Amino acid sequence: MSLEEKVEKALETVRPYLKADGGDVKVIEITEDGIVKVEMIGACGSCSISPITLKTGIEQAILSHVSEIKSVVAINLAEIKERNGLSDNFCGTVKKS
């Protein structure tokens, strides 16, 4: 199974919850150094708790299923935080030890 397939399989564990609220996540890129870049879409692209969803749901699902991945970042997270008046410290990064 390719790295991309492993990441998508991990995302399938959280997608039903995202979709239930009208959102989803799209994998944009997986870098050589193990960073998954995603885009929060639908309701997730405008929700004030998207940073929490990213770190406690999406990132945790991927990190627990795909050992090659080091972290997950949303390419549109800064925009979501700004739109909702959240600070850069609103949600920390979870890193695999």
Secondary structure, DSSP 8 states (H G I E B T S, - for coil): --HHHHHHHHHTTTHHHHHHTTEEEEEEEE-TTSEEEEEEEEGGGT-TTHHHIIIIIIIHHHHHH-TT--EEEETTHHHHHHHTT--TTSS------
